Amino acid sequence: MKKWGIVWIVLTLFLAGLVIAATNTVVEERVGEINTLDPDWNYDTSSGEAIWQIYENLLRYDGKKFIPMLSTNVPSLKDGTILDGGKTYIFHIRQGVYFHNGDILTPQDVVYSLERSLIFSRSGGPSWMLAEPLFPKINGSYVDSIEQWAVKLAGVKSYGDLFVAGTKTPKNDKCKQALIEAFKLISKAFEIKGNDVIIHLPHLYPPFLAAIDTVYGGSILDKKWAIEQGAWDGKADDWWKYHNPTREKDPLYAVTNGTGPFSLERWSKGREIVFKRFNKYWRGPAKVEYAIIKIVNEFTTRKLDLMRGNADIIDAPAQYLKQLEGIPNVKVLKGFPSLRVIAMYFIQTINSTGNPYIGSGKLDGNGIPPDFFANKDIRMAFEYLFPHKEYIKSIWYGQAITPNGGLPTILFGYNPNTPPTYHQDLTKAIEYFKKAFNGEVWKKGFKFTIVYNTGNDQGRVACEMIKTYARKINPKFKIEIKNELWSSFLSDLIAKRLPMYPVGWGGAVADPYYFAQPFFASTGTLGAFLGKAYTEWAKINMDPLVNESMKTLDPKKRAKCYTELNVKAFKNAIYLWLAQPLAYEILRSDLKGWTYNPTRPGEDFYELSK
């Protein structure tokens, strides 16, 4: 009897422990793997979600406005913390804030963190968002990396020319001094007065608050701790040794020390990451003690875990939402507009050298010429060819809308009526195809290949729809479809070999500039890939409006520029806009506190409780 009594007590305590663990733990199951825990390397939502729990910025966008975080104020003209016509920003640094290791936040930590982001500047990373406002322009253009100024100051052709081949050792004193002077261009932007950090911009940059708000590169580190881990030592005369590291050699790749509501308990790469409540958190401890993100690739497994209460939040493809909506104790919240726009790209000047995707390279029925999509009638024909409503219904299951331009609906500058969206009208499509190239397109037909990246199912379906309807209206219209792994796809995209392709653009920055500039500017990340015909046209028609939008802090004046950019893009059929996805959330009914924030990469476990 005593033996069974002891077993019963142990079992009771064990079950009680499970109840406590379930009550004090939030579990999310998702598919995206975490790549890094270093905010300055991070440029993906899976890593961003983890970093959001651990690190914090000076400010944070709450879905409607900027709110103070490690700064006690949001700088404004009204209270005198934005000066010099918008080029000086004063941040009052919050006092008594603890890092997870017990260190106290200082203004020096803030300056070190922002400077590190700029010198870190890994290839393809997020540091351009801080580089644009903080570096002086070169020949009137924003600078995206410290490399550009180092190259200019040294008078060499490329960044690699500054170093002994295969090393990070400067070739000579001139090269070393150029590297040091490049750093000084940003170091002089920062000033510390008492507990204030004052940032002096070399030029007006209206979305500056949005730039430092982003989880991609704007997080504040503990300077002393970071240096102890082997990160940049804060000096001007060796920063290049810490510039653009490989991911695994980044000393902060898998270790953390932030001021956020959770500290890192453990990270089992490819499996799960566990966060533990930080009880000295300046806003007060989180309501749950642990938060866990598990990587579970099978939807059926995620669904069963949600039903059983083993998971509180799960990822699910849109086509499975109806399966989930009727499950007891499960909520499906949907219809939240995202900061993402997906488009089909018309390359107006195609690189024809050894290009297998344009057939003969001529308008002879067996190919297309390199300037095929420079013809506005061709672009208009494809706009009316595409079944926009069918696409949203069949592949997005209604969880997306057809955009009327490059601006998401939640940003200022978006206008729901101007321009309207295109719709499928095969009569108009035929009319434009017959006008193109003086009737030669309709008479001879064409042949080319649309390419999408492997795994992009929404893109694949869009390609198939274009192929089907093109063949339907004219059997001489022959379109082939090919998929490529992302690395090959990106290589062909950069080389401008792809005549047409689907790609999405999005981010966690709440300002329309970060959509207008990439889509519409001649030097934009996306616009530049459309080819010379577009970039020459954009220099005259789009660049002045993009530039004008950056000359004022007045959101109404800026909005007018962005609206006009959208109208011009619509009237000239620059892109075939496919979708702006709608966000949704699947969670247990007993989970409380969830709110939607379009700039947040995933969950904010601090808000949640049971």
Disulfide bonds with the S-S distance in Angstrom:
none
